[in-house]
Amino acid sequence: MDPASNTPLQTKPYTGPYLDGAGQQMVMYTVAHGFAVGKLIENDIVALTIYDADGNTRRTVTGVNAGPTLDAIWLCYDGYAIYQNGSGLHFYDFNGADVGMLSDASGPRRVDHGFLVERNISSNPSPDIQPGLYYFDMRSKKSTGPIAPYIDYNPAGEGFAQLPSDRTIYGERILLKGTRGGEGKYLKVFDTSEMRVLLDLPAEKLDGLKIDLDNTSIGGDFLYITNASDNPVINFLNSEQVSSGWKLRPVAPVPEGWVIVLPDEPGSDLEMSAANLRRGQNGAYDGPWF
């Protein structure tokens, strides 16, 4: 279906692969100019078929079952990534072109248009790579990093999901945070389109604000901090506090200027069923933001 047109919803039977076994697990994703269907083994995508919007097969990719040189497949909107033994993590577009590689890479986490990857954190690190978290953007086919020391917080498991329930991502902005013992806690806001860090709160700043990292989120240009005192809202573009507490939070932008808004307060535990869809009187949503 195309939400922007009056074309009726089209329904077609799926007759593709990964339906031939008892208990067969499969997953479906929206990707650029079509969709992808993956075969799952123990929550890993091990085979992938990419289709155009009309259901025609564009490409089939096999991961761990293809032989000793391939591993599981990681997928985002603009392409996919596969480990290749001896050369690192390779990134491919949906035409099968190898568009980039990161060596000494582990633990890829997908975002909408790329991948977050920890590099050089093994017990035998390479002297040529600065350890930390890197970002590979599938649109520009470029990487940047380290953008953070590591990553250990991610409610979506394999990647950051553009969902209202995942309050660590808002559009192109990602809230990165960590409390890994021995490596120091941190909080950063990273913009995937600009490929740069917008806000950096080191451990001493977090300790001073007594921030509850698990219940801190982002929305719009704002960081919503839960702590033991004033629950500040900070504009992460200029690091200025704009409010103490909030009555609502924008949790996800959607097309045509609409935003999903959750009416809640610090410490509340509202379900997403309480959220509503809002838009500005003359176009894109322009507030209130807290």
C-alpha positions as CSV (number, residue, x, y, z in Angstrom):
1,M,0.0,0.0,0.0
2,D,1.0,3.6,-0.5
3,P,-0.3,5.8,2.4
4,A,0.1,8.9,0.2
5,S,-2.1,7.8,-2.6
6,N,-5.7,6.7,-3.1
7,T,-4.6,3.4,-4.7
8,P,-6.5,0.5,-3.0
9,L,-4.6,-1.9,-0.7
10,Q,-3.2,-4.8,-2.7
11,T,-3.0,-8.3,-1.2
12,K,-0.9,-11.1,-2.7
13,P,-0.2,-14.6,-1.4
14,Y,3.4,-15.2,-0.3
15,T,4.8,-18.2,-2.1
16,G,8.5,-17.5,-1.6
17,P,11.2,-19.5,0.3
18,Y,11.5,-20.4,4.0
19,L,8.0,-21.9,4.2
20,D,9.0,-25.5,3.7
21,G,9.9,-26.8,7.2
22,A,7.9,-27.6,10.3
23,G,8.4,-24.8,12.8
24,Q,10.2,-22.7,10.1
25,Q,10.8,-19.2,11.4
26,M,10.9,-16.2,9.1
27,V,10.9,-12.4,9.4
28,M,9.9,-9.7,7.1
29,Y,11.3,-6.2,6.8
30,T,10.5,-3.1,4.7
31,V,13.6,-2.1,2.7
32,A,14.4,0.5,0.0
33,H,12.1,0.0,-3.0
34,G,10.6,-3.2,-1.7
35,F,10.7,-5.7,1.1
36,A,12.9,-8.6,2.4
37,V,12.1,-12.0,3.9
38,G,14.6,-13.7,6.1
39,K,15.0,-17.2,7.4
40,L,15.8,-17.4,11.1
41,I,17.9,-19.9,13.1
42,E,18.2,-19.1,16.8
43,N,17.2,-15.4,16.1
44,D,20.0,-15.0,13.4
45,I,19.1,-14.3,9.8
46,V,20.9,-17.0,7.8
47,A,19.2,-16.5,4.4
48,L,17.6,-13.5,2.9
49,T,15.4,-12.9,-0.2
50,I,15.0,-9.3,-1.4
51,Y,11.9,-8.3,-3.4
52,D,10.8,-5.2,-5.3
53,A,7.5,-3.5,-4.4
54,D,5.7,-5.8,-6.9
55,G,7.0,-8.9,-5.3
56,N,9.6,-9.7,-7.9
57,T,12.8,-11.3,-6.6
58,R,15.8,-8.9,-6.7
59,R,18.4,-10.9,-4.9
60,T,18.9,-14.0,-2.7
61,V,21.6,-14.0,0.0
62,T,22.8,-16.9,2.1
63,G,24.7,-16.5,5.3
64,V,26.0,-19.1,7.8
65,N,24.9,-22.1,5.8
66,A,26.9,-21.1,2.7
67,G,30.3,-22.4,3.8
68,P,33.1,-21.5,6.1
69,T,33.6,-17.9,4.9
70,L,30.2,-16.5,5.6
71,D,28.2,-15.8,8.8
72,A,24.8,-14.5,9.8
73,I,23.2,-11.6,8.0
74,W,22.4,-8.2,9.5
75,L,19.8,-6.1,7.6
76,C,18.8,-2.4,7.5
77,Y,16.6,-0.3,5.2
78,D,19.4,0.4,2.7
79,G,21.5,-2.9,2.7
80,Y,22.9,-5.7,4.7
81,A,26.1,-6.8,6.4
82,I,27.9,-10.1,6.6
83,Y,31.1,-11.2,8.4
84,Q,33.7,-12.7,6.1
85,N,36.4,-14.6,7.9
86,G,39.8,-13.0,7.6
87,S,38.6,-9.7,6.3
88,G,36.0,-8.3,8.7
89,L,32.4,-7.1,8.4
90,H,31.4,-6.3,4.8
91,F,28.5,-4.1,3.8
92,Y,26.4,-4.7,0.7
93,D,23.7,-2.8,-1.2
94,F,20.7,-4.7,-2.5
95,N,22.3,-5.1,-5.9
96,G,25.0,-7.2,-4.2
97,A,27.8,-4.6,-4.5
98,D,30.3,-4.6,-1.6
99,V,30.2,-1.0,-0.5
100,G,32.5,-1.0,2.5
101,M,34.3,-3.0,5.2
102,L,35.3,-2.7,8.9
103,S,38.0,-4.9,10.3
104,D,38.2,-6.0,13.9
105,A,34.4,-5.5,14.1
106,S,31.9,-7.2,16.4
107,G,28.3,-6.9,17.6
108,P,26.7,-5.0,14.8
109,R,23.4,-3.2,15.7
110,R,21.2,-2.0,12.9
111,V,19.7,1.4,12.7
112,D,17.4,2.6,9.8
113,H,20.2,3.5,7.4
114,G,23.3,1.9,8.7
115,F,25.0,-0.1,11.4
116,L,26.6,0.6,14.8
117,V,29.7,-1.6,15.3
118,E,32.1,-2.1,18.1
119,R,35.7,-2.3,16.9
120,N,39.0,-3.4,18.4
121,I,37.7,-4.4,21.8
122,S,39.2,-7.9,21.8
123,S,41.8,-9.1,24.2
124,N,44.3,-8.8,21.4
125,P,43.6,-5.3,20.0
126,S,45.1,-3.9,16.8
127,P,47.4,-0.9,17.3
128,D,46.1,0.7,14.2
129,I,42.4,1.0,15.2
130,Q,41.2,3.1,18.1
131,P,38.8,1.0,20.2
132,G,35.2,2.0,20.5
133,L,31.8,2.2,18.7
134,Y,31.7,3.1,15.0
135,Y,28.9,3.9,12.6
136,F,28.7,2.8,9.0
137,D,26.2,4.7,6.9
138,M,24.7,2.8,4.0
139,R,23.6,5.9,2.2
140,S,27.0,7.7,2.0
141,K,28.9,4.4,2.2
142,K,31.2,6.0,4.8
143,S,32.1,5.2,8.4
144,T,32.9,7.4,11.4
145,G,34.2,6.7,14.9
146,P,34.7,6.0,17.5
147,I,31.5,7.9,18.5
148,A,31.3,6.2,21.9
149,P,33.5,3.9,24.0
150,Y,31.1,0.9,23.7
151,I,27.5,0.0,23.6
152,D,25.6,-2.1,26.1
153,Y,22.1,-0.6,26.2
154,N,19.7,-1.5,23.4
155,P,16.1,-2.6,24.2
156,A,15.6,-3.9,20.6
157,G,18.4,-6.4,21.0
158,E,19.8,-6.7,17.5
159,G,19.2,-3.0,16.6
160,F,17.5,0.2,17.2
161,A,13.9,0.2,16.0
162,Q,12.0,3.2,14.7
163,L,9.1,2.4,17.1
164,P,7.3,4.5,19.6
165,S,8.3,2.0,22.3
166,D,12.0,2.4,21.6
167,R,12.7,5.8,23.2
168,T,16.4,5.6,22.4
169,I,15.8,6.7,18.8
170,Y,13.9,9.7,17.3
171,G,14.2,10.0,13.5
172,E,17.9,10.3,12.7
173,R,18.9,10.9,16.4
174,I,20.1,8.0,18.6
175,L,20.5,8.0,22.3
176,L,23.7,6.0,23.2
177,K,24.4,5.2,26.8
178,G,26.3,2.7,28.8
179,T,27.2,1.6,32.4
180,R,29.6,-1.2,31.6
181,G,31.7,-1.9,34.7
182,G,35.3,-0.9,34.5
183,E,34.9,1.2,31.3
184,G,32.9,4.1,32.8
185,K,29.3,5.2,32.2
186,Y,28.4,7.7,29.4
187,L,25.5,9.3,27.5
188,K,25.7,10.7,24.0
189,V,23.2,11.8,21.3
190,F,24.4,10.8,17.8
191,D,22.9,12.0,14.5
192,T,23.1,9.4,11.8
193,S,22.4,11.8,8.9
194,E,25.0,14.3,10.0
195,M,27.3,11.5,11.3
196,R,28.3,13.5,14.4
197,V,27.8,13.5,18.1
198,L,25.3,16.3,19.2
199,L,25.6,15.9,23.0
200,D,28.3,14.2,25.2
201,L,27.7,13.7,28.9
202,P,30.7,12.0,30.5
203,A,30.6,10.0,33.7
204,E,31.3,12.9,36.1
205,K,28.5,14.9,34.6
206,L,26.1,12.0,34.9
207,D,27.1,11.4,38.5
208,G,26.5,15.1,39.2
209,L,23.0,15.1,37.8
210,K,22.3,11.7,39.4
211,I,20.7,10.5,36.1
212,D,18.7,7.3,35.8
213,L,20.1,6.2,32.5
214,D,17.5,3.4,32.0
215,N,14.6,5.9,32.1
216,T,16.2,8.7,30.1
217,S,14.9,9.3,26.6
218,I,15.0,11.6,23.6
219,G,12.3,13.3,21.4
220,G,12.6,16.1,18.9
221,D,15.7,18.2,20.0
222,F,15.3,17.3,23.6
223,L,16.7,14.9,26.2
224,Y,14.3,13.9,28.9
225,I,16.3,13.1,32.0
226,T,14.9,11.1,35.0
227,N,16.7,11.8,38.3
228,A,16.0,12.2,42.0
229,S,15.4,16.0,41.9
230,D,14.1,18.1,39.0
231,N,13.9,15.7,36.0
232,P,15.4,18.3,33.6
233,V,14.6,18.5,29.9
234,I,17.7,19.6,28.0
235,N,17.9,20.9,24.4
236,F,20.8,18.7,23.2
237,L,21.6,21.1,20.4
238,N,22.8,23.8,22.8
239,S,22.9,21.9,26.1
240,E,20.5,24.3,27.8
241,Q,17.9,23.2,30.3
242,V,14.4,24.2,29.0
243,S,12.1,22.7,31.7
244,S,12.0,20.9,35.0
245,G,9.8,17.9,34.4
246,W,7.3,17.3,31.5
247,K,3.7,16.6,30.8
248,L,4.2,14.9,27.5
249,R,6.9,13.5,25.2
250,P,7.1,13.1,21.4
251,V,8.1,9.5,20.9
252,A,8.3,9.0,17.1
253,P,8.1,11.2,14.0
254,V,6.0,9.9,11.1
255,P,5.6,11.2,7.5
256,E,3.9,14.4,6.5
257,G,4.9,16.3,9.7
258,W,2.9,14.0,12.1
259,V,4.4,13.0,15.5
260,I,3.3,10.3,17.9
261,V,3.0,12.0,21.4
262,L,2.8,10.2,24.7
263,P,1.1,12.3,27.5
264,D,3.1,11.2,30.6
265,E,5.2,12.6,33.4
266,P,8.5,11.6,35.0
267,G,8.1,8.3,36.8
268,S,4.9,7.4,35.1
269,D,4.5,4.0,33.4
270,L,1.9,4.7,30.7
271,E,1.3,2.1,27.9
272,M,1.7,3.2,24.3
273,S,-2.1,2.9,24.0
274,A,-2.3,6.3,25.7
275,A,-0.3,7.9,22.8
276,N,-1.9,10.1,20.2
277,L,-1.1,11.5,16.8
278,R,-0.5,15.2,16.4
279,R,0.4,17.7,13.7
280,G,0.9,21.5,13.6
281,Q,-2.0,23.7,12.7
282,N,-0.3,24.8,9.5
283,G,2.0,21.8,8.8
284,A,4.7,19.9,10.7
285,Y,4.3,19.4,14.5
286,D,5.9,22.4,16.3
287,G,5.1,21.6,20.0
288,P,4.5,21.5,22.8
289,W,7.6,19.3,23.4
290,F,7.4,18.8,27.2
